Each structure stands twice: as C-alpha cells, then as structure tokens.
Amino acid sequence: MKLINERTMFKLLLDGDGLILSVTTKKRAFFVFLSSAYVGCKTAPTTDPNPGIVELCDYDIKKIIREWPRLYRVCLPD
C-alpha cells in the first residue's frame, strides 16, 4: 500500500520501503529519504512542468534511490 500526497510544492510518498518528503522551489527540489535502503537528503533541479524523478520511477522508493545517479538531472527546464 502506498500513500501519495502531492501539493504544489510539497510531496509525501510513504510505502512499505520508507518515506520521501519533497519540497520543490522554482529552481531546486529537496528530498528527505527515510527508508531501509537510504537515510539522508538529496537535491535535484526542478523539472516542472515535466514529470519529475518520483513520477518517472512510478512512485517506487527503492527505484528512486537506485536510479538517482541517472535521473537527478533527467529533465532540466529551459
């Protein structure tokens, strides 16, 4: 079971693997991870209005962590 709560600048993802809290500003997205695979913070450029890292990984926390080195710069806005 997954809990996904998305607002304009806040995103919360909670599932059996852990929790991600994301805060998005005009230029950066800040992610706080509390999971069995990783505990810590990461930042990435904002991808709005394009799909972001969480959406591209189908809201899967383990996949987000595994694919981070490839995805954190996937879709920079112009």
C-alpha positions in Angstrom: 0.0 0.0 0.0 1.3 3.5 -0.9 0.3 6.9 0.4 0.9 9.7 -2.0 0.1 13.2 -1.2 1.0 15.9 -3.7 0.6 19.6 -3.4 2.1 22.5 -5.4 5.4 22.5 -3.7 5.2 19.6 -1.2 5.1 15.8 -1.9 4.9 13.0 0.5 5.4 9.4 -0.5 5.0 6.6 2.1 5.1 2.9 1.4 6.5 -0.3 2.9 10.1 0.7 1.9 10.1 4.0 3.7 9.2 7.7 3.3 10.2 10.5 1.0 9.3 14.1 1.7 10.0 16.5 -1.2 9.9 20.3 -1.2 10.1 22.0 -4.6 11.1 25.6 -5.3 11.4 27.4 -8.6 14.9 26.0 -9.3 15.5 23.1 -6.9 13.8 20.1 -5.4 14.9 18.9 -2.0 14.2 15.3 -1.0 14.4 13.8 2.5 14.7 10.0 2.5 13.9 7.7 5.4 14.0 4.2 4.1 15.6 0.8 4.5 17.9 1.5 1.6 18.9 5.1 2.3 18.6 7.8 5.0 19.5 11.3 4.0 18.9 14.3 1.8 19.4 14.9 -1.9 18.7 17.8 -4.2 17.9 18.0 -7.9 16.9 20.7 -10.4 13.2 21.3 -10.6 11.6 19.6 -13.6 8.2 21.4 -13.6 6.1 21.2 -15.7 7.6 18.0 -16.9 7.4 14.7 -14.9 9.8 14.6 -12.0 12.0 11.8 -10.5 9.3 10.4 -8.3 6.8 10.2 -11.2 9.4 8.7 -13.6 10.1 5.9 -11.1 6.4 5.2 -10.7 6.4 6.3 -7.0 8.8 3.4 -6.1 11.2 4.5 -3.3 13.8 1.7 -4.0 13.8 2.5 -7.7 14.2 6.3 -7.0 17.3 5.6 -4.9 18.7 3.0 -7.3 18.2 5.3 -10.4 19.2 8.6 -8.7 22.6 9.0 -10.4 20.9 8.8 -13.8 17.7 10.6 -13.0 18.5 13.6 -10.8 19.4 15.6 -14.0 17.0 14.0 -16.4 14.8 16.9 -17.4 16.2 20.4 -16.8 13.8 23.2 -17.7 14.8 25.8 -20.3 
